[in-house]
Amino acid sequence: MPDIHIERPHKLGLKKARDVAWQWAEEAEQKLAMECTVEEGDDEDLVHFVRSGVKGTLRVTGEVFALDAKLGLLLGAFRGQIEAEIEKNLDEILAKAKPGKGGLKTVAKSAGKAAPDKRR
């Protein structure tokens, strides 16, 4: 069971939700020193993130963002603060996003086996 579980429904559609997920991943890499990889699928994308003391996945569909994270022993003591910061960050990004056409270049299409790629 994850230490942190956050879900946010939205009405962006998958293409625009991908934009938001990429933005979230880029900010996580820059501000939190996370290493993020993205698997794009037909119906959902998975953003895997990891750094010392935390690892997890952001599942992105046309209707919901669902983040699950497992914290290490040291970061577990700050679970409440970490969860609040993730919620704030995701809510801010979603507030700026508007439903409609969007989309990014496909980095990795999952067709059977997933092939995670880094976006840099």
Chimera marker file (.cmm) of the C-alpha trace (Angstrom):
<marker_set name="trace">
<marker id="1" x="0.000" y="0.000" z="0.000" r="1" g="1" b="0" radius="0.5"/>
<marker id="2" x="1.397" y="3.423" z="-0.913" r="1" g="1" b="0" radius="0.5"/>
<marker id="3" x="2.235" y="5.963" z="1.753" r="1" g="1" b="0" radius="0.5"/>
<marker id="4" x="0.691" y="8.704" z="-0.366" r="1" g="1" b="0" radius="0.5"/>
<marker id="5" x="-2.308" y="8.345" z="-2.665" r="1" g="1" b="0" radius="0.5"/>
<marker id="6" x="-3.738" y="11.406" z="-4.422" r="1" g="1" b="0" radius="0.5"/>
<marker id="7" x="-6.457" y="11.423" z="-7.076" r="1" g="1" b="0" radius="0.5"/>
<marker id="8" x="-7.650" y="14.408" z="-9.034" r="1" g="1" b="0" radius="0.5"/>
<marker id="9" x="-10.506" y="14.092" z="-11.521" r="1" g="1" b="0" radius="0.5"/>
<marker id="10" x="-10.389" y="16.387" z="-14.538" r="1" g="1" b="0" radius="0.5"/>
<marker id="11" x="-12.076" y="17.061" z="-17.860" r="1" g="1" b="0" radius="0.5"/>
<marker id="12" x="-8.967" y="17.707" z="-19.927" r="1" g="1" b="0" radius="0.5"/>
<marker id="13" x="-8.973" y="14.646" z="-22.122" r="1" g="1" b="0" radius="0.5"/>
<marker id="14" x="-5.891" y="12.479" z="-22.558" r="1" g="1" b="0" radius="0.5"/>
<marker id="15" x="-3.934" y="14.749" z="-24.910" r="1" g="1" b="0" radius="0.5"/>
<marker id="16" x="-4.135" y="17.796" z="-22.634" r="1" g="1" b="0" radius="0.5"/>
<marker id="17" x="-3.631" y="15.611" z="-19.547" r="1" g="1" b="0" radius="0.5"/>
<marker id="18" x="-0.352" y="14.465" z="-21.124" r="1" g="1" b="0" radius="0.5"/>
<marker id="19" x="0.763" y="18.089" z="-21.303" r="1" g="1" b="0" radius="0.5"/>
<marker id="20" x="0.006" y="18.498" z="-17.618" r="1" g="1" b="0" radius="0.5"/>
<marker id="21" x="1.786" y="15.250" z="-16.732" r="1" g="1" b="0" radius="0.5"/>
<marker id="22" x="4.900" y="16.309" z="-18.662" r="1" g="1" b="0" radius="0.5"/>
<marker id="23" x="4.874" y="19.659" z="-16.897" r="1" g="1" b="0" radius="0.5"/>
<marker id="24" x="4.539" y="17.922" z="-13.526" r="1" g="1" b="0" radius="0.5"/>
<marker id="25" x="7.418" y="15.561" z="-14.367" r="1" g="1" b="0" radius="0.5"/>
<marker id="26" x="9.663" y="18.394" z="-15.539" r="1" g="1" b="0" radius="0.5"/>
<marker id="27" x="9.019" y="20.348" z="-12.348" r="1" g="1" b="0" radius="0.5"/>
<marker id="28" x="9.627" y="17.240" z="-10.229" r="1" g="1" b="0" radius="0.5"/>
<marker id="29" x="12.965" y="16.732" z="-11.968" r="1" g="1" b="0" radius="0.5"/>
<marker id="30" x="14.037" y="20.359" z="-11.646" r="1" g="1" b="0" radius="0.5"/>
<marker id="31" x="12.754" y="21.227" z="-8.180" r="1" g="1" b="0" radius="0.5"/>
<marker id="32" x="12.872" y="17.862" z="-6.403" r="1" g="1" b="0" radius="0.5"/>
<marker id="33" x="15.769" y="16.105" z="-8.132" r="1" g="1" b="0" radius="0.5"/>
<marker id="34" x="13.426" y="13.304" z="-9.217" r="1" g="1" b="0" radius="0.5"/>
<marker id="35" x="14.224" y="11.011" z="-12.091" r="1" g="1" b="0" radius="0.5"/>
<marker id="36" x="11.073" y="10.663" z="-14.184" r="1" g="1" b="0" radius="0.5"/>
<marker id="37" x="10.246" y="8.308" z="-17.036" r="1" g="1" b="0" radius="0.5"/>
<marker id="38" x="7.037" y="8.259" z="-19.039" r="1" g="1" b="0" radius="0.5"/>
<marker id="39" x="5.212" y="5.366" z="-20.671" r="1" g="1" b="0" radius="0.5"/>
<marker id="40" x="2.538" y="6.537" z="-23.078" r="1" g="1" b="0" radius="0.5"/>
<marker id="41" x="-0.329" y="4.185" z="-23.806" r="1" g="1" b="0" radius="0.5"/>
<marker id="42" x="-3.502" y="4.319" z="-25.825" r="1" g="1" b="0" radius="0.5"/>
<marker id="43" x="-5.790" y="4.954" z="-22.838" r="1" g="1" b="0" radius="0.5"/>
<marker id="44" x="-3.422" y="6.027" z="-20.074" r="1" g="1" b="0" radius="0.5"/>
<marker id="45" x="0.118" y="7.132" z="-19.415" r="1" g="1" b="0" radius="0.5"/>
<marker id="46" x="2.335" y="6.275" z="-16.485" r="1" g="1" b="0" radius="0.5"/>
<marker id="47" x="4.918" y="8.690" z="-15.111" r="1" g="1" b="0" radius="0.5"/>
<marker id="48" x="7.378" y="6.787" z="-12.931" r="1" g="1" b="0" radius="0.5"/>
<marker id="49" x="9.396" y="8.903" z="-10.523" r="1" g="1" b="0" radius="0.5"/>
<marker id="50" x="12.228" y="8.038" z="-8.175" r="1" g="1" b="0" radius="0.5"/>
<marker id="51" x="14.894" y="9.620" z="-6.015" r="1" g="1" b="0" radius="0.5"/>
<marker id="52" x="16.556" y="8.707" z="-2.789" r="1" g="1" b="0" radius="0.5"/>
<marker id="53" x="13.821" y="8.026" z="-0.254" r="1" g="1" b="0" radius="0.5"/>
<marker id="54" x="10.813" y="8.049" z="-2.584" r="1" g="1" b="0" radius="0.5"/>
<marker id="55" x="9.452" y="6.234" z="-5.607" r="1" g="1" b="0" radius="0.5"/>
<marker id="56" x="6.072" y="6.144" z="-7.228" r="1" g="1" b="0" radius="0.5"/>
<marker id="57" x="3.824" y="6.478" z="-10.226" r="1" g="1" b="0" radius="0.5"/>
<marker id="58" x="1.484" y="9.117" z="-11.588" r="1" g="1" b="0" radius="0.5"/>
<marker id="59" x="-1.258" y="7.439" z="-13.659" r="1" g="1" b="0" radius="0.5"/>
<marker id="60" x="-2.777" y="9.786" z="-16.214" r="1" g="1" b="0" radius="0.5"/>
<marker id="61" x="-6.036" y="9.155" z="-18.062" r="1" g="1" b="0" radius="0.5"/>
<marker id="62" x="-8.454" y="11.392" z="-19.902" r="1" g="1" b="0" radius="0.5"/>
<marker id="63" x="-10.459" y="11.712" z="-16.683" r="1" g="1" b="0" radius="0.5"/>
<marker id="64" x="-8.126" y="11.365" z="-13.676" r="1" g="1" b="0" radius="0.5"/>
<marker id="65" x="-4.641" y="11.832" z="-12.293" r="1" g="1" b="0" radius="0.5"/>
<marker id="66" x="-3.767" y="9.204" z="-9.670" r="1" g="1" b="0" radius="0.5"/>
<marker id="67" x="-0.466" y="9.463" z="-7.823" r="1" g="1" b="0" radius="0.5"/>
<marker id="68" x="0.900" y="6.715" z="-5.595" r="1" g="1" b="0" radius="0.5"/>
<marker id="69" x="4.189" y="7.155" z="-3.769" r="1" g="1" b="0" radius="0.5"/>
<marker id="70" x="6.152" y="5.034" z="-1.344" r="1" g="1" b="0" radius="0.5"/>
<marker id="71" x="8.359" y="6.940" z="1.077" r="1" g="1" b="0" radius="0.5"/>
<marker id="72" x="11.547" y="5.690" z="2.643" r="1" g="1" b="0" radius="0.5"/>
<marker id="73" x="12.105" y="5.634" z="6.377" r="1" g="1" b="0" radius="0.5"/>
<marker id="74" x="13.552" y="9.145" z="6.675" r="1" g="1" b="0" radius="0.5"/>
<marker id="75" x="10.996" y="10.861" z="4.413" r="1" g="1" b="0" radius="0.5"/>
<marker id="76" x="8.150" y="8.936" z="6.035" r="1" g="1" b="0" radius="0.5"/>
<marker id="77" x="8.436" y="11.259" z="9.018" r="1" g="1" b="0" radius="0.5"/>
<marker id="78" x="7.508" y="14.150" z="6.723" r="1" g="1" b="0" radius="0.5"/>
<marker id="79" x="4.633" y="12.385" z="4.971" r="1" g="1" b="0" radius="0.5"/>
<marker id="80" x="2.044" y="15.077" z="5.746" r="1" g="1" b="0" radius="0.5"/>
<marker id="81" x="4.207" y="17.909" z="4.461" r="1" g="1" b="0" radius="0.5"/>
<marker id="82" x="5.249" y="16.002" z="1.347" r="1" g="1" b="0" radius="0.5"/>
<marker id="83" x="1.662" y="15.036" z="0.545" r="1" g="1" b="0" radius="0.5"/>
<marker id="84" x="0.467" y="18.620" z="1.011" r="1" g="1" b="0" radius="0.5"/>
<marker id="85" x="3.197" y="19.941" z="-1.309" r="1" g="1" b="0" radius="0.5"/>
<marker id="86" x="2.400" y="17.363" z="-4.009" r="1" g="1" b="0" radius="0.5"/>
<marker id="87" x="-1.315" y="18.193" z="-3.779" r="1" g="1" b="0" radius="0.5"/>
<marker id="88" x="-0.602" y="21.919" z="-3.999" r="1" g="1" b="0" radius="0.5"/>
<marker id="89" x="1.697" y="21.493" z="-6.995" r="1" g="1" b="0" radius="0.5"/>
<marker id="90" x="-0.695" y="19.213" z="-8.888" r="1" g="1" b="0" radius="0.5"/>
<marker id="91" x="-3.680" y="21.443" z="-8.132" r="1" g="1" b="0" radius="0.5"/>
<marker id="92" x="-1.810" y="24.520" z="-9.403" r="1" g="1" b="0" radius="0.5"/>
<marker id="93" x="-0.858" y="22.798" z="-12.644" r="1" g="1" b="0" radius="0.5"/>
<marker id="94" x="-4.420" y="21.549" z="-13.161" r="1" g="1" b="0" radius="0.5"/>
<marker id="95" x="-5.855" y="25.002" z="-12.442" r="1" g="1" b="0" radius="0.5"/>
<marker id="96" x="-3.735" y="26.467" z="-15.252" r="1" g="1" b="0" radius="0.5"/>
<marker id="97" x="-4.718" y="23.750" z="-17.731" r="1" g="1" b="0" radius="0.5"/>
<marker id="98" x="-7.774" y="24.245" z="-19.866" r="1" g="1" b="0" radius="0.5"/>
<marker id="99" x="-9.753" y="21.476" z="-21.529" r="1" g="1" b="0" radius="0.5"/>
<marker id="100" x="-9.279" y="21.197" z="-25.238" r="1" g="1" b="0" radius="0.5"/>
<marker id="101" x="-6.750" y="20.158" z="-27.777" r="1" g="1" b="0" radius="0.5"/>
<marker id="102" x="-3.234" y="19.687" z="-26.606" r="1" g="1" b="0" radius="0.5"/>
<marker id="103" x="-0.701" y="17.004" z="-26.889" r="1" g="1" b="0" radius="0.5"/>
<marker id="104" x="2.948" y="16.282" z="-27.046" r="1" g="1" b="0" radius="0.5"/>
<marker id="105" x="5.071" y="14.171" z="-29.284" r="1" g="1" b="0" radius="0.5"/>
<marker id="106" x="4.835" y="10.517" z="-28.418" r="1" g="1" b="0" radius="0.5"/>
<marker id="107" x="7.964" y="9.466" z="-26.592" r="1" g="1" b="0" radius="0.5"/>
<marker id="108" x="7.067" y="5.863" z="-25.834" r="1" g="1" b="0" radius="0.5"/>
<marker id="109" x="3.960" y="4.040" z="-26.988" r="1" g="1" b="0" radius="0.5"/>
<marker id="110" x="3.209" y="0.955" z="-24.972" r="1" g="1" b="0" radius="0.5"/>
<marker id="111" x="2.177" y="-1.854" z="-27.229" r="1" g="1" b="0" radius="0.5"/>
<marker id="112" x="2.509" y="-4.961" z="-25.174" r="1" g="1" b="0" radius="0.5"/>
<marker id="113" x="5.789" y="-4.245" z="-23.433" r="1" g="1" b="0" radius="0.5"/>
<marker id="114" x="6.345" y="-0.775" z="-22.086" r="1" g="1" b="0" radius="0.5"/>
<marker id="115" x="9.415" y="1.092" z="-23.199" r="1" g="1" b="0" radius="0.5"/>
<marker id="116" x="9.987" y="3.941" z="-20.766" r="1" g="1" b="0" radius="0.5"/>
<marker id="117" x="11.906" y="6.891" z="-22.132" r="1" g="1" b="0" radius="0.5"/>
<marker id="118" x="13.378" y="9.964" z="-20.487" r="1" g="1" b="0" radius="0.5"/>
<marker id="119" x="12.309" y="13.362" z="-21.653" r="1" g="1" b="0" radius="0.5"/>
<marker id="120" x="15.086" y="15.875" z="-21.443" r="1" g="1" b="0" radius="0.5"/>
<link id1="1" id2="2" r="1" g="1" b="0" radius="0.2"/>
<link id1="2" id2="3" r="1" g="1" b="0" radius="0.2"/>
<link id1="3" id2="4" r="1" g="1" b="0" radius="0.2"/>
<link id1="4" id2="5" r="1" g="1" b="0" radius="0.2"/>
<link id1="5" id2="6" r="1" g="1" b="0" radius="0.2"/>
<link id1="6" id2="7" r="1" g="1" b="0" radius="0.2"/>
<link id1="7" id2="8" r="1" g="1" b="0" radius="0.2"/>
<link id1="8" id2="9" r="1" g="1" b="0" radius="0.2"/>
<link id1="9" id2="10" r="1" g="1" b="0" radius="0.2"/>
<link id1="10" id2="11" r="1" g="1" b="0" radius="0.2"/>
<link id1="11" id2="12" r="1" g="1" b="0" radius="0.2"/>
<link id1="12" id2="13" r="1" g="1" b="0" radius="0.2"/>
<link id1="13" id2="14" r="1" g="1" b="0" radius="0.2"/>
<link id1="14" id2="15" r="1" g="1" b="0" radius="0.2"/>
<link id1="15" id2="16" r="1" g="1" b="0" radius="0.2"/>
<link id1="16" id2="17" r="1" g="1" b="0" radius="0.2"/>
<link id1="17" id2="18" r="1" g="1" b="0" radius="0.2"/>
<link id1="18" id2="19" r="1" g="1" b="0" radius="0.2"/>
<link id1="19" id2="20" r="1" g="1" b="0" radius="0.2"/>
<link id1="20" id2="21" r="1" g="1" b="0" radius="0.2"/>
<link id1="21" id2="22" r="1" g="1" b="0" radius="0.2"/>
<link id1="22" id2="23" r="1" g="1" b="0" radius="0.2"/>
<link id1="23" id2="24" r="1" g="1" b="0" radius="0.2"/>
<link id1="24" id2="25" r="1" g="1" b="0" radius="0.2"/>
<link id1="25" id2="26" r="1" g="1" b="0" radius="0.2"/>
<link id1="26" id2="27" r="1" g="1" b="0" radius="0.2"/>
<link id1="27" id2="28" r="1" g="1" b="0" radius="0.2"/>
<link id1="28" id2="29" r="1" g="1" b="0" radius="0.2"/>
<link id1="29" id2="30" r="1" g="1" b="0" radius="0.2"/>
<link id1="30" id2="31" r="1" g="1" b="0" radius="0.2"/>
<link id1="31" id2="32" r="1" g="1" b="0" radius="0.2"/>
<link id1="32" id2="33" r="1" g="1" b="0" radius="0.2"/>
<link id1="33" id2="34" r="1" g="1" b="0" radius="0.2"/>
<link id1="34" id2="35" r="1" g="1" b="0" radius="0.2"/>
<link id1="35" id2="36" r="1" g="1" b="0" radius="0.2"/>
<link id1="36" id2="37" r="1" g="1" b="0" radius="0.2"/>
<link id1="37" id2="38" r="1" g="1" b="0" radius="0.2"/>
<link id1="38" id2="39" r="1" g="1" b="0" radius="0.2"/>
<link id1="39" id2="40" r="1" g="1" b="0" radius="0.2"/>
<link id1="40" id2="41" r="1" g="1" b="0" radius="0.2"/>
<link id1="41" id2="42" r="1" g="1" b="0" radius="0.2"/>
<link id1="42" id2="43" r="1" g="1" b="0" radius="0.2"/>
<link id1="43" id2="44" r="1" g="1" b="0" radius="0.2"/>
<link id1="44" id2="45" r="1" g="1" b="0" radius="0.2"/>
<link id1="45" id2="46" r="1" g="1" b="0" radius="0.2"/>
<link id1="46" id2="47" r="1" g="1" b="0" radius="0.2"/>
<link id1="47" id2="48" r="1" g="1" b="0" radius="0.2"/>
<link id1="48" id2="49" r="1" g="1" b="0" radius="0.2"/>
<link id1="49" id2="50" r="1" g="1" b="0" radius="0.2"/>
<link id1="50" id2="51" r="1" g="1" b="0" radius="0.2"/>
<link id1="51" id2="52" r="1" g="1" b="0" radius="0.2"/>
<link id1="52" id2="53" r="1" g="1" b="0" radius="0.2"/>
<link id1="53" id2="54" r="1" g="1" b="0" radius="0.2"/>
<link id1="54" id2="55" r="1" g="1" b="0" radius="0.2"/>
<link id1="55" id2="56" r="1" g="1" b="0" radius="0.2"/>
<link id1="56" id2="57" r="1" g="1" b="0" radius="0.2"/>
<link id1="57" id2="58" r="1" g="1" b="0" radius="0.2"/>
<link id1="58" id2="59" r="1" g="1" b="0" radius="0.2"/>
<link id1="59" id2="60" r="1" g="1" b="0" radius="0.2"/>
<link id1="60" id2="61" r="1" g="1" b="0" radius="0.2"/>
<link id1="61" id2="62" r="1" g="1" b="0" radius="0.2"/>
<link id1="62" id2="63" r="1" g="1" b="0" radius="0.2"/>
<link id1="63" id2="64" r="1" g="1" b="0" radius="0.2"/>
<link id1="64" id2="65" r="1" g="1" b="0" radius="0.2"/>
<link id1="65" id2="66" r="1" g="1" b="0" radius="0.2"/>
<link id1="66" id2="67" r="1" g="1" b="0" radius="0.2"/>
<link id1="67" id2="68" r="1" g="1" b="0" radius="0.2"/>
<link id1="68" id2="69" r="1" g="1" b="0" radius="0.2"/>
<link id1="69" id2="70" r="1" g="1" b="0" radius="0.2"/>
<link id1="70" id2="71" r="1" g="1" b="0" radius="0.2"/>
<link id1="71" id2="72" r="1" g="1" b="0" radius="0.2"/>
<link id1="72" id2="73" r="1" g="1" b="0" radius="0.2"/>
<link id1="73" id2="74" r="1" g="1" b="0" radius="0.2"/>
<link id1="74" id2="75" r="1" g="1" b="0" radius="0.2"/>
<link id1="75" id2="76" r="1" g="1" b="0" radius="0.2"/>
<link id1="76" id2="77" r="1" g="1" b="0" radius="0.2"/>
<link id1="77" id2="78" r="1" g="1" b="0" radius="0.2"/>
<link id1="78" id2="79" r="1" g="1" b="0" radius="0.2"/>
<link id1="79" id2="80" r="1" g="1" b="0" radius="0.2"/>
<link id1="80" id2="81" r="1" g="1" b="0" radius="0.2"/>
<link id1="81" id2="82" r="1" g="1" b="0" radius="0.2"/>
<link id1="82" id2="83" r="1" g="1" b="0" radius="0.2"/>
<link id1="83" id2="84" r="1" g="1" b="0" radius="0.2"/>
<link id1="84" id2="85" r="1" g="1" b="0" radius="0.2"/>
<link id1="85" id2="86" r="1" g="1" b="0" radius="0.2"/>
<link id1="86" id2="87" r="1" g="1" b="0" radius="0.2"/>
<link id1="87" id2="88" r="1" g="1" b="0" radius="0.2"/>
<link id1="88" id2="89" r="1" g="1" b="0" radius="0.2"/>
<link id1="89" id2="90" r="1" g="1" b="0" radius="0.2"/>
<link id1="90" id2="91" r="1" g="1" b="0" radius="0.2"/>
<link id1="91" id2="92" r="1" g="1" b="0" radius="0.2"/>
<link id1="92" id2="93" r="1" g="1" b="0" radius="0.2"/>
<link id1="93" id2="94" r="1" g="1" b="0" radius="0.2"/>
<link id1="94" id2="95" r="1" g="1" b="0" radius="0.2"/>
<link id1="95" id2="96" r="1" g="1" b="0" radius="0.2"/>
<link id1="96" id2="97" r="1" g="1" b="0" radius="0.2"/>
<link id1="97" id2="98" r="1" g="1" b="0" radius="0.2"/>
<link id1="98" id2="99" r="1" g="1" b="0" radius="0.2"/>
<link id1="99" id2="100" r="1" g="1" b="0" radius="0.2"/>
<link id1="100" id2="101" r="1" g="1" b="0" radius="0.2"/>
<link id1="101" id2="102" r="1" g="1" b="0" radius="0.2"/>
<link id1="102" id2="103" r="1" g="1" b="0" radius="0.2"/>
<link id1="103" id2="104" r="1" g="1" b="0" radius="0.2"/>
<link id1="104" id2="105" r="1" g="1" b="0" radius="0.2"/>
<link id1="105" id2="106" r="1" g="1" b="0" radius="0.2"/>
<link id1="106" id2="107" r="1" g="1" b="0" radius="0.2"/>
<link id1="107" id2="108" r="1" g="1" b="0" radius="0.2"/>
<link id1="108" id2="109" r="1" g="1" b="0" radius="0.2"/>
<link id1="109" id2="110" r="1" g="1" b="0" radius="0.2"/>
<link id1="110" id2="111" r="1" g="1" b="0" radius="0.2"/>
<link id1="111" id2="112" r="1" g="1" b="0" radius="0.2"/>
<link id1="112" id2="113" r="1" g="1" b="0" radius="0.2"/>
<link id1="113" id2="114" r="1" g="1" b="0" radius="0.2"/>
<link id1="114" id2="115" r="1" g="1" b="0" radius="0.2"/>
<link id1="115" id2="116" r="1" g="1" b="0" radius="0.2"/>
<link id1="116" id2="117" r="1" g="1" b="0" radius="0.2"/>
<link id1="117" id2="118" r="1" g="1" b="0" radius="0.2"/>
<link id1="118" id2="119" r="1" g="1" b="0" radius="0.2"/>
<link id1="119" id2="120" r="1" g="1" b="0" radius="0.2"/>
</marker_set>
